[in-house]
Amino acid sequence: METSSIMETMTLISLIFLMFALTVGSEAQQLGSGCGQSLHCIKTPITCNDQVAGDCQAVASVGVSADGTKALFTLSAKTTTYIALGITASPSMGEADVYACTENNEVVRSWNAPGYSNEMETRIGVSDESVSLADGVITCQFSRAVSLSDAGSRFFDLTSANYYLIMSWGGQVLPNGGLTRHTGTFVGSQFDLSTPPQSPPPSATTGMTPGGTSVPSGTGVPSGAEGCGVTMGCFSVPEGCNPDTNCDAFSSWVPNSEKTEITIVLQGRTDTYVAMGFSRSGGMDNTEVYACTSRLALLRSRNDGTTNIPIELKGVSGQEMTHTNGILRCTFTRVVSLDDNDGSFFDLSSGNEHTIILVWSGPLQSDGNIGYHTQNRQPSSRAIDVTAIAALEGTNKEDETTPGGTGVPSGAEGCGVTMGCFSVPEGCNPDTNCDAFSSWVANPEKTEITIVLQGRTDTYVAMGFSRSGGMDNTEVYACTSRLALLRSRNDGTTNIPIELKGVSGQEVTHTNGILRCTFTRVVSLDDNDGSFFDLSSGNEHTIILVWSGPLQGNGNIGYHAQNRQPSSRAIDVTAIAALEGTNKEDETTPGGTGVSGGAEGCGVTMGCFSVPEGCNPDSNCDAFSSWVANPEKTEITIVLQGRTDTYVAMGFSRSGGMDNTEVYACTSRLALLRSRNEGTTNIPIELKGVSGQEVTHTDGILRCTFTRVVSLDDNDGSFFDLSSGNEHTIILVWSGPLQNDGNIGYHAQNRQPSSRAIDVTAIAALEGTNKEDETTPGGTGVSGGAEGCGVTMGCFSVPEGCNPDSNCDAFSSWVANPEKTEITIVLQGRTDTYVAMGFSRSGGMDNTEVYACTSRLALLRSRNEGTTNIPIELKGVSGQEVTDTNGILRCTFTRVVSLDDNDGSFFNLSSGNEHTIILVWSGQLQDNGNIDYHGQNRQTSNKPVDVTAIAALEGTTNDDSGGILLRRFHGALMVLAWLCFASIGLTTARYFKDLPGQTCSKPKWFFIHRSAMSGVLICCLVAFILILIAVGGSYPIGGSPTNVVRSLHGIFGFIVVGLCLINVMMALLRPHPGEPRRNLFNWAHWGVGTSAHLLGLFTILAGTANFESQSQIPLFPVLKPYAFWVVVGFVVWHFCLWIIFASYPLFCKPSGERSDDVTLKAVNGTPEESPPPQQEKPSLPPAMIYLCSAYYAVTIATTIVIIILIFI
């Protein structure tokens, strides 16, 4: 029984293992079975077994359905987030159609744009997907249509070309399905994905499909070991290995002719990293390290003892990283030294020697930095000067013969006698001063031609065989400073790199500034390749030399501009001829243009438009555009360029202005963008109908070349019909800002429309006009400058006549659309807080609708009720754009003239309604971002205007915002009341009751006291009424911290007026002399009066406090700042005199006694009070009389001075 159970258990276990093996075998069949036969495959590491699930880090296979309509994809990777496969025409992730299998069990599609930004795309053409995640491995299958009509340029037609496959994995999956940057990548070969492989299975060592196109190396040093110790220094591990197949590590280097820079190639067979160190010690200590990692990054570090420390990558340019067929490769150029006192940047200048150390295949840390390499390292046997040529462990014997067996001398000797030749300039010496030189000679059988191509350049020199006589339909051979010989063809307006074939014996050198390529080409090939021209005897071609254009990032040649010369005639290159040149304008630009990059030929061979007129496009044009149509007039090739670090754009306008315009913009992010201007708004739209685009930014010149079809049959009104007979105004704009998303921002005054509309399929040289544009990219139809004020737009500036883009405190311009239903407004100023514009019904700040442009890049709307600003909803507004550039804050927006929503705060600006325009600027911003009080920074227009009409306004300071005139009278009356009348009245009653004589039957002191205090009451009440009128019946108390001064002034002002009225009432109702409450009245009357006086003085101080630097907002900003100190001086002087007056009786006691009581007026003939008993009248010393007179004089004079200051 027990034995039976054991047997059953073992049988069950065996069945489980059998099922598991079958499952794994099935999956392995899906992943790797058929590679090279029915499937195109790539994998990493290359030594993994792609038929065992999980053995490879990543593997991808592509098959084709039986009917040939679908590509069948299988992906797998050891990751828990995503595995992605990019389909791309170049061995990089820029411009790649990407399909990713994610942890969410779905297949997502995206597009890698230039600059490696990943953008989500619709899953067009994708079907039959299945995704699984098990044991840390994501596996998926899906189908993709081989081709689709009208799928857009981002859906590659797999039948049209061969494509690279690039795998990436290990980033994060975003909530919207998007992908973050990957942690691993592998660049595979180039395949025809529309058909199964036509080659035998891959070898066991590579796991790759043979026949895949290799990745251009893109370096100024040969990618192989050829030339080691002759044309370049090199070091390989193991010695004598082939860098492109079996080197663990390989490095080669070559200095430029001035020995100021060294171009280095670092490569090896690895899936982690390969590194090169420059050692001062001969060991790993005190070593500067450059590492090329499988994350396609070039890293710099230093070894301090046994510790590797990552440091900044500097002094390096032109880096390029590839990982293809298991070979990891980095190319970069390093300056030999830096003057920055950084000891970690070693001086590699001529004469300094360092040991070279190669390390490889250590692990990568989680942050991407290199880990310890263990035994994978090799130092060189000796220290070397890397500006010299050395093959470490090799030979330094200089090769004196020309590999390839050429029979062409390197100089011009024998031109037209023993060899054909062509030089620019004519008669130059090829070894010293030729821009470009080519010589050729055929073998006796005339089956091969040996060619020398050279020139003084640091980029490239090229030779073309042209059937057309121009650059079109030309086979091109280019010799580049990356020590590469390249072949390409010009198809229409596009230069297309093609396979270098039919060539042998090539040698490339770059010595003393002379770049030279020698190679032998067969005259013809029997392979039906029309791009390989037949140079057999009897066939003639025009020879074209070009030179010194830029090299693109992938090493291909860029546009040569004017550096070109066609031969004066077509020749048979199997014969001997010495050619001369001609200045015939070429019709094709390498890199994709049929228009010259310069202005040569304007109005003759091409249409063009430049700003400023007559400028040189390659040096000093703000903007330049040239265009030429193909012979059938179905396509137009356009060059758009300018000296800028943001963008240059060209618009085709139906309106003559910026409205209703199709715009093409060339941006410094190396992107060509298309947009349309609708009304006042610039709207980005799809770039379509365009091919052959190339974007470069060299020496400050931004340049885009592209070909546009004249029309599309897709009923898209935004794609203008440029067919023959249709005319458009050309508008150039330049150097506006770029928005965060890369789209173009407002160009301000940097714009120029052409003087007339043209047919762009014809040839024309245009001139510009200063016609004001009507639309701002980003949403404005008003110029950012003052040009056109009062002519094409309404405007108002402070100070008058200022330049809005440099020195205006505030500037506003506005223009209505033709229907007068909308107004586009520009509001700007030099400020770091805000600038605002108000539409006022009252002529002052009250009853005003306000639009504020703030430094927090916000457009705000508010209304003024009295002196209070109340934030309200921003509505009826569109196309707003806010920028803060070079200290100029600027808002552009469009407002409808009216709304039918019964909102009284939204003023009706329709034609016929007039409003006063008020500009304010540079007030404070509250913590919540709303605007606060602006102080003196305001200006009211001199008249109300209809903003749907055109007007240039001037400002006025008369009765400006907030009722300043009423405020002035309020201040003057309060100063008169409390500085003059109250001070004199209180001081006289307190210290000068002994003044001799009477006035109006009353003691003189009493007459002065009662008259002064009556003046206080009258002035105080009138001033109180005036300020209530000025502020609209209300006064803001509290608010932001910047309102403390104005709050205290208001609070104490109310108290002072109240105390004034109380004291008057007390005086009218005072007890009779001798009554018990008389003493209480005396103290109360003195206390209330003195309190009112002191508070009145303090309130005046608060009202006159006006300092530009203070954090508080001044209450009375029109007052001169020094008025405050005049008041302070008076208060100090006043209290000093009071001390003197109070101290005088202690030292000089007057004779006699006095009574402080005064009899009230009799009622019905009977006095209300009995006269006080007659006493001896005290005498006031003369000194006190003089002091009293001086006190009165100074008090009155000070009052007059302050009142004058209030009104000036």
Salt bridges, closest charged atoms under 4 A:
ASP50 OD2 - LYS43 NZ 3.77
ASP97 OD1 - ARG109 NE 2.99
ASP97 OD2 - ARG144 NH2 3.20
GLU119 OE1 - ARG154 NH1 2.92
GLU121 OE1 - ARG109 NH1 3.94
GLU121 OE2 - ARG154 NH1 2.62
ASP128 OD2 - LYS70 NZ 3.31
GLU129 OE2 - ARG123 NH2 2.68
GLU288 OE2 - ARG300 NE 2.88
GLU288 OE1 - ARG334 NH2 2.89
ASP304 OD2 - ARG302 NH1 3.58
GLU320 OE1 - ARG482 NH1 3.67
ASP340 OD2 - LYS314 NZ 2.62
ASP342 OD2 - LYS314 NZ 2.57
GLU475 OE2 - ARG487 NE 2.86
GLU475 OE1 - ARG521 NH2 2.92
ASP491 OD2 - ARG489 NH1 3.02
ASP527 OD2 - LYS501 NZ 2.67
ASP529 OD2 - LYS501 NZ 2.56
GLU585 OE2 - ARG564 NH2 3.05
ASP586 OD2 - HIS560 NE2 3.52
ASP586 OD2 - ARG564 NE 3.09
GLU600 OE1 - ARG564 NH2 3.92
GLU662 OE2 - ARG674 NE 2.84
GLU662 OE1 - ARG708 NH2 2.92
GLU678 OE1 - ARG676 NH1 2.10
ASP714 OD2 - LYS688 NZ 2.66
ASP716 OD2 - LYS688 NZ 2.60
GLU772 OE2 - ARG751 NH2 2.87
ASP773 OD2 - HIS747 NE2 3.53
ASP773 OD2 - ARG751 NE 3.04
GLU849 OE2 - ARG861 NE 2.84
GLU849 OE1 - ARG895 NH2 2.96
GLU865 OE2 - ARG863 NH1 1.93
ASP901 OD2 - LYS875 NZ 2.64
ASP903 OD2 - LYS875 NZ 2.59
ASP960 OD2 - ARG938 NH2 3.29
ASP994 OD2 - ARG1154 NH1 3.22
ASP1156 OD1 - LYS993 NZ 3.25
ASP1156 OD1 - ARG1154 NE 3.81
ASP1157 OD1 - ARG1078 NH2 2.89
GLU1169 OE2 - HIS1072 ND1 3.76
